[in-house]
Amino acid sequence: MGRQHPAMSDGGDVFDLLGLTEYEETALIDLIRLGQTTAPNLAEATGIPKARIYGVLDALSDRGFVKVIPGRPKEYQSKSPAEILDRAIENQRQSYEAFETAIEQARESFLSEYGPRYERASEQISPTAELFHVVDVGEPSERETRQIYEQATEQVVVISKAFEYFDAVQPAFESALDRGVQISALLLNPDLLSAQNRAVQSEIIDQLGAYPEVDIRFSTEQLPWRGTLADPSLDYDRGTAILLVQEDEVPNYMRQAAITENGAFVAGLQRYADLVWEYESVPPSDCDGHPGDN
């Protein structure tokens, strides 16, 4: 099932997604406004140097955003906005397919060369060292969290104060739901949050209202750690988690998150989450200022 994403605040923001240079963006916007025109006229209208305008228009034409009309002189016309978006998607698809083909062509030789090296080096790693690896908090930890959602097959559990990074993982979150993955979120009771974090949490709860299949509860006690775990097993044979401990005095840019694929450890994290969920949490309907239970 498809889901609707919030609209961009400004249609012009789409140009940021197209990967255009400043001159290319300026030229394309003015071509949309002016219609069919010559390169010198466009240079005059936009302030783009005449020495650069032909290269700019050639780049836009190569991407399929602009039509070139033969003549003396040649004229240029923007494709329709819908065609520009469709062509941008097609360009990305072709770029990805070329990348995938190149990787697959190199796979056998790469694995043959580096696989044995990795295996030899891995033999020297102790079980303790294999338990965790760490990444910086921020984009690296958000990227790892998205991967957890993308690889989950049955269950994802979120433990967070306010789920303030939701926007950064929302597409992967939705993809997991679409695959039938069960998602639950254990958040901190808003009474235990600062006013700033309470406002952030309230906004996220409003967003989560679009996903009635997601279970939400609020911990009545402080959470000593927070993170995301997926597919725990009481057989200790699978599971992935990313977590960080509560350190209010340390700014996020100086912190690291731990990632583990140790099945026993992930099962232990799930056990903790189950106990808090059962004995130290309440539904949203029991918290002031939040909507009813999901």
C-alpha positions as CSV (number, residue, x, y, z in Angstrom):
1,M,0.0,0.0,0.0
2,G,1.3,3.4,-0.9
3,R,1.6,6.3,1.6
4,Q,1.4,10.0,1.0
5,H,4.4,12.0,2.2
6,P,4.0,15.6,3.5
7,A,4.2,18.1,0.7
8,M,7.3,20.2,0.4
9,S,6.9,23.7,1.8
10,D,7.9,25.3,-1.5
11,G,7.7,23.7,-5.0
12,G,11.0,25.3,-5.7
13,D,12.6,23.0,-3.2
14,V,12.4,20.3,-5.9
15,F,15.2,21.9,-7.7
16,D,17.5,20.9,-4.8
17,L,16.7,17.3,-5.6
18,L,17.6,17.6,-9.3
19,G,21.3,18.2,-8.5
20,L,21.6,21.3,-10.7
21,T,24.3,23.9,-10.4
22,E,23.3,27.4,-9.5
23,Y,23.5,28.5,-13.2
24,E,21.6,25.4,-14.4
25,E,18.8,26.0,-11.9
26,T,18.6,29.7,-12.8
27,A,18.5,28.9,-16.5
28,L,15.8,26.2,-16.1
29,I,13.5,28.4,-14.0
30,D,13.7,31.3,-16.5
31,L,13.1,29.0,-19.4
32,I,10.0,27.7,-17.7
33,R,8.9,31.4,-17.3
34,L,10.0,32.7,-20.8
35,G,9.2,29.8,-23.0
36,Q,11.2,29.4,-26.2
37,T,14.2,31.7,-26.5
38,T,17.8,31.9,-27.7
39,A,20.9,31.4,-25.6
40,P,22.0,35.1,-25.7
41,N,18.5,36.2,-24.7
42,L,18.5,33.8,-21.8
43,A,22.0,35.0,-20.7
44,E,20.7,38.5,-20.8
45,A,17.6,37.6,-18.7
46,T,19.4,35.6,-16.1
47,G,22.8,37.3,-15.8
48,I,24.6,34.1,-16.6
49,P,27.8,34.9,-18.5
50,K,27.5,34.4,-22.3
51,A,30.6,32.3,-22.2
52,R,28.9,29.9,-19.8
53,I,25.3,29.9,-21.1
54,Y,25.8,27.3,-23.9
55,G,27.5,24.8,-21.6
56,V,24.6,25.3,-19.1
57,L,22.0,24.7,-21.7
58,D,23.8,21.7,-23.1
59,A,23.9,20.2,-19.6
60,L,20.2,20.7,-19.2
61,S,19.5,19.2,-22.6
62,D,21.7,16.2,-21.8
63,R,19.5,15.5,-18.8
64,G,16.4,15.8,-20.8
65,F,15.1,18.9,-19.1
66,V,15.3,21.2,-22.1
67,K,14.5,20.9,-25.8
68,V,16.8,22.3,-28.5
69,I,15.0,23.7,-31.5
70,P,17.3,23.8,-34.6
71,G,17.6,27.1,-36.5
72,R,19.9,30.1,-36.9
73,P,20.2,30.8,-34.1
74,K,19.2,27.7,-32.2
75,E,16.5,28.2,-29.6
76,Y,15.8,26.4,-26.3
77,Q,12.6,25.5,-24.6
78,S,12.0,23.9,-21.2
79,K,10.1,20.6,-21.0
80,S,6.9,20.8,-19.0
81,P,7.3,20.6,-15.2
82,A,5.7,17.1,-15.2
83,E,8.2,16.0,-17.9
84,I,11.1,17.4,-15.9
85,L,10.1,15.4,-12.8
86,D,9.6,12.2,-14.8
87,R,12.9,12.6,-16.6
88,A,14.7,13.2,-13.3
89,I,13.3,9.9,-11.9
90,E,14.3,8.1,-15.1
91,N,17.8,9.6,-14.9
92,Q,18.2,8.3,-11.4
93,R,16.9,4.9,-12.3
94,Q,19.3,4.6,-15.2
95,S,22.2,5.8,-13.0
96,Y,21.4,3.2,-10.4
97,E,21.1,0.4,-12.9
98,A,24.5,1.3,-14.4
99,F,25.9,1.3,-10.9
100,E,24.4,-2.0,-10.0
101,T,25.7,-3.6,-13.2
102,A,29.2,-2.3,-12.5
103,I,29.1,-3.7,-9.0
104,E,27.8,-7.1,-10.2
105,Q,30.5,-7.3,-12.9
106,A,33.2,-6.7,-10.2
107,R,31.6,-8.9,-7.6
108,E,33.4,-12.2,-8.3
109,S,36.9,-10.7,-8.6
110,F,36.3,-8.5,-5.5
111,L,35.1,-11.3,-3.3
112,S,37.9,-13.6,-4.6
113,E,40.5,-11.0,-3.7
114,Y,39.2,-9.6,-0.4
115,G,37.0,-12.4,1.0
116,P,39.9,-14.5,2.1
117,R,41.7,-11.5,3.6
118,Y,38.6,-10.7,5.6
119,E,38.2,-14.2,6.8
120,R,41.8,-14.4,7.9
121,A,41.6,-11.2,9.8
122,S,38.2,-12.2,11.4
123,E,39.8,-15.3,12.9
124,Q,41.8,-13.0,15.1
125,I,38.8,-11.1,16.5
126,S,37.6,-12.1,19.9
127,P,33.9,-12.8,20.6
128,T,33.8,-9.7,22.8
129,A,35.1,-7.4,20.0
130,E,32.4,-8.8,17.7
131,L,29.6,-7.9,20.2
132,F,29.4,-4.2,19.2
133,H,30.6,-1.6,16.7
134,V,29.9,2.1,17.0
135,V,28.9,5.0,14.8
136,D,28.6,8.7,15.5
137,V,25.2,10.0,16.6
138,G,23.5,12.0,13.8
139,E,23.4,11.1,10.1
140,P,25.6,7.9,10.6
141,S,23.3,6.6,13.4
142,E,20.2,7.6,11.4
143,R,21.5,5.7,8.4
144,E,22.1,2.6,10.5
145,T,18.6,2.9,11.9
146,R,17.1,3.1,8.5
147,Q,18.9,0.0,7.5
148,I,17.4,-1.8,10.6
149,Y,13.9,-0.9,9.3
150,E,14.8,-1.9,5.8
151,Q,16.0,-5.4,6.8
152,A,13.4,-6.1,9.4
153,T,11.0,-9.0,8.6
154,E,8.7,-9.3,11.6
155,Q,9.1,-6.7,14.4
156,V,10.7,-3.3,15.2
157,V,10.7,-1.8,18.6
158,V,11.5,1.9,19.2
159,I,12.6,3.1,22.6
160,S,13.0,6.9,22.6
161,K,12.4,10.0,24.6
162,A,10.5,11.8,21.9
163,F,11.3,10.0,18.6
164,E,12.7,13.3,17.5
165,Y,14.5,11.7,14.5
166,F,11.3,10.3,13.0
167,D,11.5,12.4,9.9
168,A,14.9,11.1,9.1
169,V,13.7,7.4,9.1
170,Q,10.1,7.9,8.0
171,P,10.5,6.4,4.5
172,A,12.1,3.2,5.9
173,F,9.6,3.2,8.7
174,E,6.7,3.3,6.2
175,S,8.4,0.6,4.0
176,A,8.6,-1.7,7.0
177,L,4.9,-1.2,7.7
178,D,4.0,-1.9,4.1
179,R,5.8,-5.2,4.3
180,G,3.7,-6.2,7.4
181,V,6.4,-5.5,10.0
182,Q,4.9,-4.9,13.4
183,I,6.2,-1.6,14.9
184,S,5.8,-0.4,18.5
185,A,7.2,2.7,20.1
186,L,8.0,3.1,23.8
187,L,8.4,6.8,24.5
188,L,9.1,8.8,27.7
189,N,6.1,10.1,29.5
190,P,5.7,13.8,28.5
191,D,5.6,14.8,32.2
192,L,9.3,13.7,32.4
193,L,10.4,15.8,29.4
194,S,11.6,19.3,29.2
195,A,9.2,21.8,27.6
196,Q,11.2,21.7,24.4
197,N,11.3,17.9,24.1
198,R,7.6,17.8,25.1
199,A,6.7,20.0,22.2
200,V,8.8,17.9,19.8
201,Q,7.2,14.7,21.1
202,S,3.7,16.1,20.7
203,E,4.4,16.9,17.1
204,I,5.8,13.4,16.4
205,I,2.8,11.8,18.1
206,D,0.5,13.8,15.7
207,Q,2.5,12.4,12.8
208,L,2.3,8.9,14.1
209,G,-1.5,9.3,14.2
210,A,-1.3,8.6,10.4
211,Y,-0.2,5.0,11.3
212,P,-3.0,3.5,13.5
213,E,-1.3,0.1,13.2
214,V,1.7,1.3,15.3
215,D,1.4,0.6,19.1
216,I,2.5,3.5,21.3
217,R,3.0,3.6,25.1
218,F,4.7,6.0,27.5
219,S,7.2,4.9,30.1
220,T,6.4,6.2,33.5
221,E,10.1,6.0,34.5
222,Q,13.2,7.4,33.0
223,L,14.7,5.3,30.2
224,P,18.4,4.4,30.8
225,W,19.0,3.8,27.1
226,R,17.2,4.3,23.8
227,G,17.4,2.9,20.4
228,T,15.8,0.6,17.8
229,L,15.8,-3.2,17.8
230,A,14.5,-5.6,15.2
231,D,13.5,-9.2,14.9
232,P,14.6,-10.5,18.4
233,S,14.5,-14.2,18.9
234,L,14.4,-16.3,22.1
235,D,16.6,-18.8,20.3
236,Y,19.2,-16.1,20.2
237,D,19.9,-16.8,16.6
238,R,19.0,-13.4,15.0
239,G,18.2,-9.8,15.8
240,T,19.8,-6.4,15.3
241,A,19.8,-3.3,17.5
242,I,21.2,0.2,17.7
243,L,21.3,1.9,21.1
244,L,22.8,4.7,23.1
245,V,22.8,5.3,26.8
246,Q,21.3,8.4,28.5
247,E,24.0,11.1,28.8
248,D,22.2,14.4,29.0
249,E,25.5,16.3,29.8
250,V,27.1,15.1,26.5
251,P,26.0,16.9,23.3
252,N,24.8,14.6,20.5
253,Y,27.7,15.6,18.2
254,M,30.2,14.1,20.7
255,R,28.2,10.8,21.2
256,Q,28.3,7.4,19.6
257,A,25.7,4.7,19.2
258,A,26.4,1.0,19.6
259,I,25.2,-1.5,17.0
260,T,24.9,-5.2,17.7
261,E,23.8,-8.3,15.8
262,N,24.3,-10.5,18.8
263,G,21.1,-12.5,19.1
264,A,21.4,-13.0,22.8
265,F,22.0,-9.3,23.5
266,V,19.1,-8.3,21.3
267,A,16.8,-10.7,23.0
268,G,17.9,-9.2,26.3
269,L,17.0,-5.7,25.0
270,Q,13.6,-7.0,24.0
271,R,13.1,-8.5,27.4
272,Y,13.7,-5.1,29.0
273,A,11.3,-3.5,26.6
274,D,8.6,-6.1,27.3
275,L,8.9,-5.5,31.1
276,V,8.7,-1.7,30.8
277,W,5.8,-2.0,28.3
278,E,3.9,-4.3,30.7
279,Y,4.6,-2.8,34.1
280,E,6.0,0.7,33.7
281,S,4.1,2.3,30.9
282,V,0.7,3.8,30.1
283,P,-1.2,4.3,26.9
284,P,-1.4,7.8,25.3
285,S,-4.9,8.2,26.5
286,D,-3.6,8.3,30.1
287,C,-1.2,11.2,29.3
288,D,-2.3,14.8,29.3
289,G,-2.2,16.5,26.0
290,H,-1.9,13.4,23.8
291,P,-4.6,11.7,21.7
292,G,-6.2,8.4,22.6
293,D,-4.5,5.1,22.5
294,N,-3.4,3.7,19.2
